[in-house]
Amino acid sequence: MLGPPIRRAARRRPVDGLGLPLSTHAEAASAYRNGLDRVLKVRAGAEDAFARAVALDPGFALGHAALALLGHECGAAVDVPRTLADAQRCARERADERERSFAEVITRRVQSAVGHRALIRHLDTHPADALALAAGATGKSGDGGDHMPPASTSTSTSTPNASARPGGDTAGYGDHVGKPGENK
């Protein structure tokens, strides 16, 4: 008499910091999450973390795409064309739809003037993709022009409304704005 079929436990894929699945193993996913966290917090070390992720898993498309993004948009010391080629190859071999889409977005941002359109389409489909959201905030559109100065080049140390004075026409931080006609 045969017993019930033996079922293998389904392996859960590791996830990024927002719970999106990653096509890699746990150790490379941990390095990727570290890099993503550093990008989102604008901290040094993201390049090293993403490089560690792809060293641990050379077939990790999202890790390669993240490195290419940092090389192209942040000036990281990365061979962008080679890293993009690795991202595309790995995306074809082993990636889910979101990861393939992100690799394509980065390729378009590097190679064409319509990269911003690909990013918008990607975010329409994958609005929780934190790295794609960060890519949209870098200020580069893929046309070679900066459309927003990087935060690190700011020479101002004041708050956005530092010139606002209590009782003035512009509300500053902590000022009471109130309803029209109400005394300030």
C-alpha positions in Angstrom: 0.0 0.0 0.0 1.3 3.4 -1.0 1.2 6.3 1.5 0.3 9.9 0.6 2.6 11.6 -1.8 5.5 13.3 -0.2 5.4 17.0 -0.7 8.4 19.2 -0.6 8.1 22.3 1.4 7.8 25.3 -0.9 10.8 27.5 -0.7 9.9 31.0 0.0 11.8 33.6 -2.0 13.6 36.2 0.0 12.2 39.7 -0.1 13.4 43.3 -0.3 12.8 45.8 2.4 9.2 46.4 1.3 8.3 42.7 1.0 8.8 42.3 -2.8 10.2 38.9 -3.8 13.8 38.7 -5.0 15.2 36.1 -7.4 18.2 35.2 -5.3 19.2 33.3 -2.2 19.0 34.7 1.4 22.6 35.9 1.8 22.6 37.8 -1.5 19.2 39.2 -0.7 20.5 40.5 2.7 23.3 42.3 0.9 20.8 43.7 -1.6 18.5 44.9 1.2 21.5 46.6 2.8 22.3 48.4 -0.4 18.7 49.4 -0.9 18.5 50.7 2.6 21.7 52.8 2.1 20.3 54.3 -1.2 17.0 55.2 0.4 18.7 56.8 3.4 21.3 58.5 1.2 24.2 56.8 3.0 27.5 55.6 1.7 28.2 52.0 1.0 25.3 51.1 -1.3 27.8 50.3 -4.2 29.7 47.9 -1.9 26.5 46.2 -0.7 25.2 45.7 -4.3 28.6 44.5 -5.4 28.5 41.9 -2.5 25.1 40.8 -3.6 26.2 40.0 -7.2 29.4 38.4 -5.9 27.3 36.1 -3.8 24.9 35.4 -6.6 26.3 36.3 -10.1 22.9 35.5 -11.6 21.1 38.1 -9.6 19.7 40.5 -12.2 18.4 43.1 -9.8 21.8 43.4 -8.1 23.5 44.0 -11.4 20.8 46.6 -12.4 21.2 48.4 -9.1 25.0 48.6 -9.7 24.4 50.0 -13.2 22.0 52.5 -11.8 24.5 53.8 -9.3 27.2 53.9 -11.9 25.1 55.9 -14.4 23.2 58.2 -12.1 25.4 58.6 -9.0 28.9 58.3 -10.5 29.8 55.0 -8.8 32.9 53.3 -10.0 31.1 50.7 -12.1 31.6 49.5 -15.7 28.0 50.5 -16.6 27.9 48.8 -20.1 29.2 45.5 -18.7 27.0 45.7 -15.7 23.9 46.4 -17.8 24.8 43.5 -20.1 25.0 41.3 -17.0 21.7 42.6 -15.7 20.0 41.9 -19.1 21.5 38.4 -19.3 20.5 37.5 -15.8 17.0 38.9 -16.3 16.5 36.6 -19.3 17.8 33.6 -17.4 16.3 34.0 -13.9 14.1 36.9 -12.9 10.5 37.6 -12.3 8.5 40.2 -14.4 9.3 43.1 -12.0 13.0 42.4 -12.0 13.1 42.1 -15.8 11.1 45.3 -16.1 13.5 47.1 -13.8 16.6 45.9 -15.7 14.9 47.2 -18.9 14.2 50.5 -17.2 17.8 51.0 -16.3 19.0 50.0 -19.7 16.6 52.5 -21.3 17.7 55.3 -18.9 21.3 54.7 -19.8 20.9 54.2 -23.5 18.1 56.5 -24.6 16.3 59.8 -24.1 13.0 58.0 -23.2 14.3 56.3 -20.0 12.0 58.4 -17.9 8.9 57.0 -19.7 10.0 53.4 -19.1 10.5 54.3 -15.4 7.0 55.7 -15.2 5.5 52.6 -16.9 7.4 50.4 -14.5 6.2 52.4 -11.4 2.6 52.2 -12.7 2.9 48.5 -12.7 5.1 48.1 -9.6 4.4 51.1 -7.4 6.1 49.6 -4.3 9.5 49.2 -6.1 11.6 51.3 -3.8 14.7 51.3 -6.0 12.7 52.4 -9.0 11.2 55.2 -6.9 14.7 56.2 -5.8 15.8 56.2 -9.5 13.0 58.7 -10.2 14.3 61.0 -7.5 17.9 61.2 -8.7 17.0 64.0 -11.2 18.4 62.3 -14.3 15.9 61.5 -17.0 18.1 59.4 -19.3 18.6 62.4 -21.7 22.0 63.2 -20.2 20.7 66.2 -18.3 20.2 66.8 -14.6 16.8 68.1 -13.8 17.3 68.3 -10.1 20.5 69.1 -8.4 21.9 66.2 -6.2 21.3 66.8 -2.5 25.0 66.6 -1.8 25.8 69.7 -3.9 23.5 72.0 -1.9 25.4 74.9 -0.2 22.4 76.0 1.8 22.1 74.7 5.4 18.9 76.5 6.1 15.4 75.0 6.2 13.1 75.5 3.2 11.2 78.4 4.9 14.1 79.9 6.9 13.3 83.3 5.6 9.7 83.1 6.9 9.1 85.0 10.1 6.3 84.5 12.6 3.6 86.9 11.7 4.8 87.3 8.1 2.9 86.4 5.0 4.7 83.0 4.6 4.2 80.3 7.2 7.4 78.9 8.6 7.9 75.8 10.6 5.9 76.0 13.8 4.0 79.1 12.7 0.3 79.2 13.2 -1.4 79.5 9.8 -5.0 79.5 11.0 -8.2 80.1 9.0 -8.7 83.1 6.7 -9.4 86.2 8.8 -8.1 84.6 12.0 -5.4 86.5 13.9 -2.0 84.9 13.7 
